[in-house]
Amino acid sequence: MKLYYPKITIKAGKEEAVLRKHPWIFSGAIAKIEGKPEDGDIVTVYRKDGEFLAIGHYHDGSIAVRIFGFEPIAPNAEYWGEKLKKAWKLRELLGLAESPLTDCFRIVHGEGDGMPGLIMDYYSGIVVYQAHSIGMHRCQPEIVEGLKACLGDKLKAVYDKSQTTLPPIYAKTVQDGFVYGSMTEEHTIVKENGLSFDVNWVTGQKTGFFLDQRDNRALLGKFAPGKTVLNAFCYSGGFSIYALNSGAKFVDSVDSSAKAMDLVDRNVEINGFTGDKHRSHTQDVLKFLQNTDQQYEVMILDPPAYAKSMDKRHQAIQGYKRLNIEGMKKVAPGGILMTFSCSQVVDRQLFYGTVTAAAIEAGRNVRVLQHVSQSMDHPVSIFHPEGSYLKGLVLYVE
């Protein structure tokens, strides 16, 4: 099949990453560009000898091409629909697509589902479309058509929430809003493992809920019965609700955002947890840890990304270290600490070393019980290990 897209030729010796199915081509690997591709344009990629390698979206930057295919096929609604069918089939295998207990999950996870630059989350029939690349935003009409064909009557509406995740200049040309169907409300109640959560796809962080922590919230339920629990950086209170549901003695939820704490209180209410078993604290987490006299038998430290680029990594490491030192000081002897990093530029080994340094400085003997990551509806391509962004440790603190 002859493709009429701008053509990129890779330098000799630089094609190995593409042949290993890595979905990124860096600008330094490019020998020649034929045509004048603009940001978001589809381009084809060739070896020096003229052999076709891949097709993807172009961007004038360090990552010059994000590959979405390794066959010479022009993408249309049917093409994207086939990718979406594969993604949906995986969610069926995970027991999510038809679950009576869970109706919120990720259906497209970027490179992990062969659609780099795009995430789509499903909230009880509402799909939130969030493009992180211009190419995936410009392909939205065809992708939405493919989504309609794939989901059928399971799909009520599609909401585009890409303005804050797209490159700034392009983002000025787009607005968030429904691109298919509509809803009179900008939020809905969803279920996760039988628990209820109020999700606002307009004002909520990310697409409205942190779906990547589902499996880790369920894991918390094993440790929380009868225990005193601190959920730090709680956002909408996911870990708090699971702890309460499993019979925690009491739960303290802490976040610096008053809006987040209102949402926590709402989720506590809709799940029917009343009385004095839950306390909300609108405070800076570090200051809370430094000032509280409470010792917690179970603690969750789940901060936002401290670094989004390599030049901020050192600063982030210091932040994770300070946080874990203060946290470990307030874990009761024989307690559990679940600590996380979602900073992609901080890899597992570096995060492990940082937490180790915190344990030494805090003067606590710590054992690692489990390494954890993002939930399984956030798959990672084996050819793209960078997609494993969420790192967590379940620690026993003596």
N, C-alpha and C positions, 0 to 999 in steps of 0.2 A: 504494500500500500504506500503510495507516494504522499508525503505530508508536506504541506506548504506553510511551514512555520519558520521563523528565524532559526538558523543553524549554529550550534556551538560545537567547536572541535576541542577535544581535550588534549593536553600535552602528552607526548609519549611517556609512558611510565606512570601517568597519573590516572589511568583508567581502572586501575586495580580496585579502588574503593567502589566504583560503580559496578564492576563485575561481581563484587561481593555483596551487591544489593544495598549498599549504604545509600540512603535517600538524599544526601546533601552533596552538592558540588561547590567547592570553595572557589572564590574568584582567582586565586593563585594557580589553580589547575587548568585554567582556560588558555588555550593557544590562540584561538581565533573566533570571532563572532561575525557571522554573515547575516545581513539584515540589521535593523535597528530596533531591537526589542525594548519595550518600555516595561516598567515595573508591573508585574502581574501578567505579562504576556506568556502564552504557551511557547516553549522552545523545544527543539529536538537536539539531542546530544549524540555526537559521533566520535569514534576513535580517529587517530591521526590517519589511519589507512582507509577511512570512509565508512567503516562498519557502524551500523546503528547501535546505540547503547541504551538510550532512555528518552523519555519525554517528561517535561515538568514545567513548573512556573519559574519565570525569571525575576530576579530582583537585583538591583545595582547595590551590592553590599558584600560583606564577607561571605555569607552563604548566597551564592549567585543563582543556584538552581535548586529547587526542592522537587525531587522526582516523585511523580505519582504513578508512573508506569514504565515497564521495561519491554513493552511491545509497541510496534509502530501503529497505534490505533488512535484516531482522532476522538477525543472525549465528547460525549453527548449525554443526554439524559439517561439513555439505556446503559451507557458505560458506567456512569456513576451509580445507577440503580443496581448493577451487578455487584459493585463494591459494597453497597449498603446491604444487599442481601447476605453477603458473606459476614458482614459485621453483625447483622441481626441474628444470623444463625449461631454465632458464637454466644450472644447473650441468651439465646434459647438454651444452649448447652450449659450455661452457667445457672440456669434456673431462674432467670430474671424476667424474660420476655412475657411469660404467662403466669408469673407468681401472684397468688392471692395476698401475699404478705408484703411484697415490695413492688411499688409501681414508679420508682425513680431510679435511673441508672444512666450511665454513659453509653451512647450507641456508636459514636465515632471518637476515637482517641488518636488523632493526628497520624503520625508515622506508624503507630501500632496497628492501624486499620488501613494503611496504604493511602492516606489522604493527608499528607503533611500540611500543617498550617490551618487545620480545622478541628474543632471539637463540637460535638452535638450531644446535648443531654436531654433525656426524656423525663418529663414530669407529668405522669398521669394523663398522657395524650398531648401535652404541650411539649414541643421540641424547641430548645433554645439553641440557636445557631450562632457560634462564635468563631469568626475567622481571625487568624493571626497573620495571614498573608493576603496581599492584594489579589493574588491569583485565585485563592479559594473564595474570596468575597465576590469576585467578578463571575465565578462559575456558579454562584448561588442559584440562579433560575433553573439551570439544568439539574443541579443537585437536589433542589426541592422537588422537582418533577420526579426524579428517581426515588426520593423519599416517599412521596405520595403513592407511587406504584408499589414500593416495598411494604409499607405499613398499612395501606388500605384504610379501613375504618378505625384503626387504632390511633390514627393521627387526627387530632382536632385542629391544631394550629401550629405555625412555625414563627418564632419570634427571633429576629436578628438582633443580637447584642454584641456588635463587633466594633463599635466606635472607639472604645477605650483600648482595644487590643490591636488595632491596625496602625501602620505607620502614620505619624501625625498629619502630614500634608494631605494624604489621601483621605484620612479620617474626617477631615473638614468637609468632604464632599458627600458623606453618608450620614444617615440618621438611624438610630435604633427604632425598631417597630415591627409589627407583624408583616410578614411577607406572604403568608398563607393563613386564611381563616382569621379569627379575632376572638377576643375574650372581653367581657365587660369588666372583669376584675384583672388586676395585675399581679395576683398571687393565687396560690391554690394550696390545699392541704394534700400532702403526699404521705405514703406509707413506706417505711423501711423496716423490714423484719417485724412487721406488725405494729411499730410505733409511728406516731403521727408527727409531721413537721410542717410548719407554715413556710412555704417557699415563695419569695417574691423575685421573679425573674427580671424585673425592671430595676429595683433599687438594691437587690441583694448582691453580695460579693460573688465574684466569678459568674456563674450562670444562675446563682441563687442558693446553692447548697454545696457543701464539700462532700461530693459523692465518693471521692477517693479514699475516705477514711471508714467506709462501711464495715469492712472486715475487721478493722482495728477497734471500732466501737463494739462490735460483737465480742471480740476478745476481752475487752475490758469487763464485760459482764461476768467473766469467770473469776475476776479478782475482787469485785466490788461488794458482794453480799456482806452486810454487817459492818462495813468499813467506813472510815471517814475519808472523803474523796475531795480533791481539788482539781478542777478543770480550768487550766490557765489558757488564756487566749481562746475563750470558749466560743466566740462568734454566736451562732444560734443555739448552742447548747447540746449538740449531738451527743457528745460523750456524757454530759450531765444526765440526759434523759435515759440513756442506757444504764448508767449507774443507779439511778433511782428505780428503774424498772427491775433491776436485779436485786434490790433490797439493801442498798447502801444505808448506813446509819444516818449520814447526812452528806450533802454535796454543796461545796462552795464553787460558784462559777464567777470567773474574773475576766473582764475585758475592758479596755479603755474606752470603747464605743458605747455611748448611751443607747444608740439605736440597736446595737447588737444585744444589749442587756434587755431591752424591751422585747426583742424577739425570743430570747431565752425564757422570759417570764410567760410569754404567749405559749411557747411549746410545753412548758411545765404545766400550764393550765389545761391545754387541750388533751394532754395525756392523763389528766385526772390526778396529778400528784399535788396534794394539798398539805397543809400543816407546816411544820418548821423543819422539814427535811431538806429544804433547798434554800440557799441564800445567794442573792445576786450582789456583786461588788463591781461598780463602775470605777475602776482604778487602773493605773499603770501596773502591769504584772510584777516587774522588778521591785517597785516600791511596796506592793502588797506583800511579796515574799520577805522583804527585809523588815517589814514592820509587824507581821503577824506573829503571835506566840503559839499558834496552832501547829501541832505536828500531824501530818496526814499519813494515813496508812496506804493510800493509793493517790498518785499524782499524775496528771497528764500535762505535758508541756508541748504545745502544738502552735508555735509562733508562725506568723506570716513569713514569706521569703525574706531573709535578711540581705540577700544579694541576688541581683538579676543580671549581673555582668561580672566578668573576671576581675575588673579593676576594683570591685567592691568586696572581693572574696575575703581578704585579710580582715577587713572591718567586720564582716559577717561572722568569721570564726571567733573573733573576740566577743561578739554579742552572744553567740551560742555558748561559749565557755562561761561567761558571767551568769547567764540565765541558769545553766545547769548547776553551777556552784551554789547559787542561792536556793534552787529547787532541792538539791540533795540535802542541804542543811535542814530543810523542813519536812523531809520524809522520815516518818517514825521508824525506829529500828525494826527490821524485818518487814519493811514496806516495799511497795512496788512503784517504780517510776517508769512511765511510758513517755519517751522523749523523741521528738521528731524534727526533721528539717525537710522543707520542700524547695530549698534553693538548688537549682539544677547544677550550678557551678561548684557546689560543695558535694563531692562524691562520697560514697559510703565509707571508704577508708579514712578520708579526712574528717568526716563527721564522727566516726568511731574514735579517732585519735583525740578529737576535741573533747568528747565526753569523758574519755579516759583522763585527760588533763584536769578536767573539772572535778572528777572523783578524787584525784590526788590532792588537789588544793582544798577540797571540802573535807578531807580527812576521813572519807567513808570507804569501807570495804564493799565493793560492788561486784555482783555477778551478772553476766548476760544470760537471760533466759531465752530470748528469741530475737531474731532480726525480722523486721516487718517492712512492708512496702505498701504501694497503692492497691486498691481493690482490683479484682480480676477483670472488671469491665473497663479497666485502663491498661490494656495489653501493651507489651513492649516488643517491638520487632527484635528478633535475635541479631539482626544486622544493624540495629540502631540502639545500642545500649544507653545512649543519652536520654532515651525516653523514660528510663527508670528514675524519676525525679524525687519521689517521696521516699525518705529513709527514716526508719524508726528502730529504736531499741527498747525492749522490755527488760527492765533491770530489777534485780533484787538487791535492796540496799540494807546492809547489816547495821 
